[in-house]
Amino acid sequence: MTAYNFGPGHPMAPERMELTARLSRSLGLFDLDHVDLAAPEVASDAELQSVHSADYVAAVRRVSADPSQPDESRGLGTEDDPAFAGMHEASARLAGGSLLAAGRVLDGSAVHAVNFGGGMHHAARERASGFCIYNDAALAVQKLLDGGVRKVAYIDVDAHHGDGTQNIFWDDPRVLTLSLHETGLTLFPGTGFANEIGGPAAEGTAVNVALPAGTGDAGWLRAFYAVVPQLVGAFQPEVIVSQHGCDSHRSDPLTHLNLSVDGQREAAIAMGHLAERYCDSRWIATGGGGYNVLDVVPRAWSHLVAIAAGRPVPLRTPVPGEWRQYVMEKFGTEAPVLMGDDVELWWRSWEVGFDPNDAVDRTVMATRKAVFPLHGLDPWFD
């Protein structure tokens, strides 16, 4: 999985995955009797072409074989997505992880599956974008649909708008794409506003909450609980696919949100509860962005693994000493002491009322007005 490597200095450091796997193992999560650790295969061209064009897959293969010949018209060999030898195989293996997850959920051998190496939500049908080559999340959603699932809810909590996944399913009424992200006014990709609601055949199935820069745990969780549970309940999906980019953290170097690991853990708990309530617990979770490689990503995604495994790790659990020692030896820096950020996690329920002077509330209301009536919901009260 760590072969997905854009080179030294690139924010999408492969160490994110290695450190997450090592921390999850140190916490004993991979040793639980009911947890199966499976190695993904490289996705086939036919599988990739369920959401990407044949021409695009062929272009990735060409650049992968000869990185000296980039194809910037397709986003391959740009500053965000530098060309590297083996790009196709590395990207297709990440995609294979989410396809494996979908297959296991479809055949009933798993109810929860996590691919923290996935979540490549900017990749479009015809081009790479934003550190993403193949859109594994979209591939998983499409495999579920092709396997007979009637409706899928895709919930994206990355700091960046999940534009690629949204656009792939823009006009498909079987897929509800919900994205909570920093507003495109201040962050790449510059999209994801409340008026983006889906195509003519699927109005109301694209949902966007464009949060103001600086939004912290309280505002973010208020927004999540004011929008997501209501729409998931109205849509009645059979499976939830979620993207857990942890670049919403207050210390992330690329974004401007202000969440804690504690708040990100709460979002993962909420996904599990929604899946349990509406989807017979069927839930596929992926990773995504997250560029504080040592302090944030391993803890956030280990919490995700733990929650999916049904063994949540308390926030005040000490980070295992062996993992902290490894970080010091390899990176020469102190690792976090606790599994959480030790914050006061509190938020106002939407039921206390709409505050027109609050920027988060105005964002939430814009989203509710745009899509709630299309699902038979009242934007003011539901």
VENRALIN-V966948 format. One record per residue. N is the residue number from 1. RES is the residue in three letters. PSI is psi as a letter, one per 20 degrees, with the letter a starting at -180 (* if undefined). OMEGA is omega in radians with two decimals (NA if undefined). NEAR is the number of other C-alpha atoms within 8 Angstrom. Layout:
BEGIN
N|RES|PSI|OMEGA|NEAR + N|RES|PSI|OMEGA|NEAR
END
This chain:
BEGIN
1|MET|h|-3.11|9 + 2|THR|j|3.02|9 + 3|ALA|i|3.05|6 + 4|TYR|n|-2.89|10 + 5|ASN|o|-3.12|9 + 6|PHE|j|3.05|11 + 7|GLY|r|-3.10|7 + 8|PRO|p|3.09|5 + 9|GLY|i|3.12|5 + 10|HIS|p|-3.09|7 + 11|PRO|h|-3.10|5 + 12|MET|m|-3.03|11 + 13|ALA|p|-3.14|13 + 14|PRO|i|3.09|11 + 15|GLU|h|3.10|8 + 16|ARG|g|-3.09|12 + 17|MET|g|-3.14|12 + 18|GLU|g|-3.10|9 + 19|LEU|h|3.10|10 + 20|THR|g|3.14|13 + 21|ALA|g|-3.12|10 + 22|ARG|g|3.13|9 + 23|LEU|g|3.10|13 + 24|SER|g|3.12|13 + 25|ARG|g|3.14|10 + 26|SER|h|3.11|10 + 27|LEU|i|3.10|7 + 28|GLY|j|-3.02|8 + 29|LEU|h|-3.13|13 + 30|PHE|i|-3.11|9 + 31|ASP|i|3.12|7 + 32|LEU|q|-3.04|7 + 33|ASP|h|-3.05|5 + 34|HIS|j|-3.14|5 + 35|VAL|p|3.11|9 + 36|ASP|p|3.10|6 + 37|LEU|o|-3.02|5 + 38|ALA|q|3.14|4 + 39|ALA|p|-3.11|5 + 40|PRO|q|3.03|9 + 41|GLU|r|2.98|7 + 42|VAL|p|-3.13|11 + 43|ALA|q|3.12|11 + 44|SER|r|3.08|7 + 45|ASP|h|-3.14|8 + 46|ALA|g|3.10|6 + 47|GLU|g|-3.13|8 + 48|LEU|h|-3.09|13 + 49|GLN|j|3.01|10 + 50|SER|h|3.05|9 + 51|VAL|i|3.11|11 + 52|HIS|q|3.12|12 + 53|SER|q|3.10|10 + 54|ALA|h|3.13|8 + 55|ASP|h|-3.13|7 + 56|TYR|g|3.12|12 + 57|VAL|g|3.11|12 + 58|ALA|h|3.12|8 + 59|ALA|g|3.10|10 + 60|VAL|g|3.12|11 + 61|ARG|g|-3.13|10 + 62|ARG|g|-3.12|8 + 63|VAL|h|3.11|18 + 64|SER|h|-3.13|13 + 65|ALA|h|-3.12|8 + 66|ASP|n|-3.09|9 + 67|PRO|i|3.12|11 + 68|SER|i|3.13|6 + 69|GLN|m|-3.11|6 + 70|PRO|r|3.08|11 + 71|ASP|m|-3.04|10 + 72|GLU|h|3.09|8 + 73|SER|h|3.09|6 + 74|ARG|j|3.09|10 + 75|GLY|j|-3.06|11 + 76|LEU|o|-3.09|15 + 77|GLY|k|3.11|12 + 78|THR|r|3.09|10 + 79|GLU|g|3.13|5 + 80|ASP|h|-3.06|7 + 81|ASP|m|-3.14|15 + 82|PRO|q|3.10|10 + 83|ALA|q|3.03|14 + 84|PHE|q|3.14|10 + 85|ALA|p|-3.12|9 + 86|GLY|j|-3.11|8 + 87|MET|g|-3.10|13 + 88|HIS|g|-3.09|9 + 89|GLU|g|-3.13|8 + 90|ALA|g|-3.12|13 + 91|SER|g|-3.13|11 + 92|ALA|h|3.07|13 + 93|ARG|g|3.04|13 + 94|LEU|g|3.10|15 + 95|ALA|h|3.12|16 + 96|GLY|h|3.09|13 + 97|GLY|g|3.14|15 + 98|SER|h|3.04|17 + 99|LEU|h|3.07|13 + 100|LEU|g|3.11|9 + 101|ALA|g|-3.14|13 + 102|ALA|g|3.12|13 + 103|GLY|h|-3.13|10 + 104|ARG|h|3.08|12 + 105|VAL|h|-3.14|15 + 106|LEU|g|-3.08|9 + 107|ASP|j|3.05|7 + 108|GLY|j|3.14|7 + 109|SER|i|3.03|7 + 110|ALA|q|2.99|8 + 111|VAL|h|3.06|10 + 112|HIS|q|3.06|12 + 113|ALA|q|-3.13|12 + 114|VAL|p|2.96|12 + 115|ASN|n|-3.09|13 + 116|PHE|i|3.00|11 + 117|GLY|i|-3.12|11 + 118|GLY|b|-3.11|14 + 119|GLY|k|-3.08|16 + 120|MET|m|-2.87|13 + 121|HIS|i|3.10|14 + 122|HIS|i|-3.10|14 + 123|ALA|p|-3.12|15 + 124|ALA|r|-3.13|14 + 125|ARG|h|-3.00|10 + 126|GLU|i|-3.06|9 + 127|ARG|q|3.02|12 + 128|ALA|q|3.13|15 + 129|SER|q|2.95|12 + 130|GLY|l|3.10|9 + 131|PHE|j|-3.03|10 + 132|CYS|p|-3.14|12 + 133|ILE|g|3.08|11 + 134|TYR|p|-3.06|13 + 135|ASN|n|-3.08|17 + 136|ASP|h|-3.14|16 + 137|ALA|g|3.10|16 + 138|ALA|h|3.10|11 + 139|LEU|g|3.11|15 + 140|ALA|g|3.12|13 + 141|VAL|g|-3.11|12 + 142|GLN|h|3.11|10 + 143|LYS|h|3.09|11 + 144|LEU|g|3.13|13 + 145|LEU|g|3.14|11 + 146|ASP|h|3.13|7 + 147|GLY|j|3.05|7 + 148|GLY|i|3.07|6 + 149|VAL|p|-3.04|10 + 150|ARG|h|-3.11|8 + 151|LYS|p|3.09|12 + 152|VAL|p|2.98|16 + 153|ALA|p|3.07|14 + 154|TYR|o|-3.06|13 + 155|ILE|p|-2.98|11 + 156|ASP|o|-3.11|14 + 157|VAL|j|3.02|12 + 158|ASP|q|3.10|17 + 159|ALA|h|3.13|14 + 160|HIS|q|3.12|9 + 161|HIS|p|3.10|16 + 162|GLY|m|-2.98|12 + 163|ASP|g|-3.09|11 + 164|GLY|g|-3.14|12 + 165|THR|g|3.10|15 + 166|GLN|g|-3.04|10 + 167|ASN|h|3.11|8 + 168|ILE|h|-3.11|10 + 169|PHE|k|-3.03|9 + 170|TRP|h|-3.05|11 + 171|ASP|k|-3.13|10 + 172|ASP|o|-3.07|10 + 173|PRO|i|-3.14|9 + 174|ARG|i|-3.04|7 + 175|VAL|p|3.02|11 + 176|LEU|o|3.08|13 + 177|THR|o|3.10|14 + 178|LEU|p|-3.14|13 + 179|SER|p|2.99|14 + 180|LEU|p|-2.96|14 + 181|HIS|r|3.00|14 + 182|GLU|p|-3.10|16 + 183|THR|q|3.08|15 + 184|GLY|i|3.05|13 + 185|LEU|h|-3.09|5 + 186|THR|j|-3.04|8 + 187|LEU|q|2.98|10 + 188|PHE|q|0.06|8 + 189|PRO|j|3.10|9 + 190|GLY|j|-3.14|10 + 191|THR|a|3.05|9 + 192|GLY|l|3.12|15 + 193|PHE|r|-3.00|10 + 194|ALA|h|-3.09|13 + 195|ASN|j|3.01|7 + 196|GLU|n|-2.94|9 + 197|ILE|j|-3.14|13 + 198|GLY|r|-3.09|13 + 199|GLY|r|-3.07|9 + 200|PRO|h|-3.14|6 + 201|ALA|i|-3.02|8 + 202|ALA|k|-3.12|11 + 203|GLU|p|-3.14|12 + 204|GLY|i|-3.12|12 + 205|THR|i|2.91|14 + 206|ALA|p|-3.06|13 + 207|VAL|p|-3.09|15 + 208|ASN|p|3.05|15 + 209|VAL|o|-3.03|16 + 210|ALA|n|-2.98|13 + 211|LEU|q|3.12|12 + 212|PRO|q|3.06|11 + 213|ALA|q|3.14|9 + 214|GLY|i|3.13|7 + 215|THR|p|-3.14|13 + 216|GLY|a|-3.09|11 + 217|ASP|g|-3.03|13 + 218|ALA|g|3.14|11 + 219|GLY|g|-3.11|10 + 220|TRP|g|-3.11|12 + 221|LEU|h|3.04|11 + 222|ARG|g|-3.13|12 + 223|ALA|g|-3.13|12 + 224|PHE|g|-3.06|10 + 225|TYR|i|3.09|10 + 226|ALA|i|-3.04|11 + 227|VAL|g|-2.91|11 + 228|VAL|g|-3.08|9 + 229|PRO|h|-3.12|10 + 230|GLN|g|-3.10|9 + 231|LEU|h|3.07|10 + 232|VAL|g|3.12|12 + 233|GLY|h|3.13|8 + 234|ALA|h|-3.07|9 + 235|PHE|h|3.12|8 + 236|GLN|m|3.11|9 + 237|PRO|r|3.06|12 + 238|GLU|h|3.10|13 + 239|VAL|q|2.99|14 + 240|ILE|p|2.96|15 + 241|VAL|p|-3.08|15 + 242|SER|q|3.10|13 + 243|GLN|p|-2.97|15 + 244|HIS|l|2.98|15 + 245|GLY|p|-3.08|14 + 246|CYS|k|3.08|16 + 247|ASP|j|3.00|13 + 248|SER|i|-3.10|14 + 249|HIS|q|-3.08|12 + 250|ARG|h|-3.11|10 + 251|SER|j|-3.14|6 + 252|ASP|p|-3.05|12 + 253|PRO|i|-3.03|6 + 254|LEU|i|-3.01|6 + 255|THR|a|-3.00|10 + 256|HIS|k|3.00|10 + 257|LEU|r|-2.93|14 + 258|ASN|k|-3.12|12 + 259|LEU|r|3.03|14 + 260|SER|r|2.98|13 + 261|VAL|h|3.12|12 + 262|ASP|g|3.11|13 + 263|GLY|h|3.11|11 + 264|GLN|h|3.07|11 + 265|ARG|g|3.11|11 + 266|GLU|h|3.11|8 + 267|ALA|h|3.11|9 + 268|ALA|g|3.09|12 + 269|ILE|g|-3.14|9 + 270|ALA|h|3.11|8 + 271|MET|g|3.14|11 + 272|GLY|h|3.13|12 + 273|HIS|g|3.12|9 + 274|LEU|g|3.12|12 + 275|ALA|g|3.13|14 + 276|GLU|g|-3.05|10 + 277|ARG|h|-2.96|8 + 278|TYR|i|-2.94|12 + 279|CYS|k|-3.05|14 + 280|ASP|k|3.09|8 + 281|SER|j|-3.07|14 + 282|ARG|o|-2.97|13 + 283|TRP|p|3.03|16 + 284|ILE|p|-3.12|16 + 285|ALA|p|3.07|13 + 286|THR|r|3.03|16 + 287|GLY|c|-3.11|14 + 288|GLY|c|3.12|15 + 289|GLY|r|-3.11|12 + 290|GLY|o|-2.91|13 + 291|TYR|j|2.87|12 + 292|ASN|n|-2.86|11 + 293|VAL|h|-3.04|11 + 294|LEU|g|-2.98|10 + 295|ASP|h|-2.94|9 + 296|VAL|g|-2.95|12 + 297|VAL|g|-3.09|14 + 298|PRO|h|3.14|15 + 299|ARG|g|-3.09|13 + 300|ALA|g|-3.08|12 + 301|TRP|h|3.00|12 + 302|SER|h|3.02|12 + 303|HIS|g|3.13|12 + 304|LEU|g|3.11|11 + 305|VAL|g|-3.11|11 + 306|ALA|g|-3.13|13 + 307|ILE|g|3.09|13 + 308|ALA|h|3.13|11 + 309|ALA|i|-3.14|11 + 310|GLY|j|3.14|6 + 311|ARG|m|-3.10|8 + 312|PRO|q|3.12|8 + 313|VAL|o|3.12|9 + 314|PRO|q|-3.04|6 + 315|LEU|h|-3.12|10 + 316|ARG|j|3.03|8 + 317|THR|p|3.07|9 + 318|PRO|p|3.01|7 + 319|VAL|p|-3.08|10 + 320|PRO|p|-3.08|9 + 321|GLY|h|-3.12|6 + 322|GLU|h|3.12|7 + 323|TRP|g|3.12|11 + 324|ARG|h|3.12|13 + 325|GLN|g|3.12|8 + 326|TYR|g|3.13|8 + 327|VAL|g|3.13|13 + 328|MET|g|-3.10|11 + 329|GLU|h|-3.05|7 + 330|LYS|h|-3.01|6 + 331|PHE|i|3.10|6 + 332|GLY|k|-3.12|7 + 333|THR|q|3.11|6 + 334|GLU|p|3.07|7 + 335|ALA|r|3.09|9 + 336|PRO|q|-3.12|8 + 337|VAL|h|-3.10|7 + 338|LEU|r|3.12|10 + 339|MET|i|3.07|13 + 340|GLY|r|-3.14|12 + 341|ASP|j|3.06|9 + 342|ASP|l|3.12|7 + 343|VAL|r|3.03|7 + 344|GLU|o|-3.05|4 + 345|LEU|o|-3.07|8 + 346|TRP|q|3.04|6 + 347|TRP|q|3.12|9 + 348|ARG|p|3.04|7 + 349|SER|q|3.12|8 + 350|TRP|h|-3.10|9 + 351|GLU|i|3.14|5 + 352|VAL|i|3.03|6 + 353|GLY|q|-3.12|5 + 354|PHE|p|3.11|7 + 355|ASP|o|-3.08|7 + 356|PRO|i|3.11|7 + 357|ASN|i|-3.11|6 + 358|ASP|p|-3.08|7 + 359|ALA|h|3.10|8 + 360|VAL|g|3.13|12 + 361|ASP|h|3.11|12 + 362|ARG|h|3.09|11 + 363|THR|g|-3.14|13 + 364|VAL|g|-3.10|12 + 365|MET|h|3.08|11 + 366|ALA|g|3.12|9 + 367|THR|g|-3.12|15 + 368|ARG|g|3.11|12 + 369|LYS|h|-3.07|9 + 370|ALA|h|-2.98|11 + 371|VAL|h|-3.07|12 + 372|PHE|g|-3.13|14 + 373|PRO|h|3.13|11 + 374|LEU|i|3.09|8 + 375|HIS|j|-3.13|10 + 376|GLY|k|3.14|7 + 377|LEU|q|3.08|9 + 378|ASP|p|-3.08|8 + 379|PRO|i|-3.09|10 + 380|TRP|h|-2.95|6 + 381|PHE|h|-3.04|5 + 382|ASP|*|NA|6
END
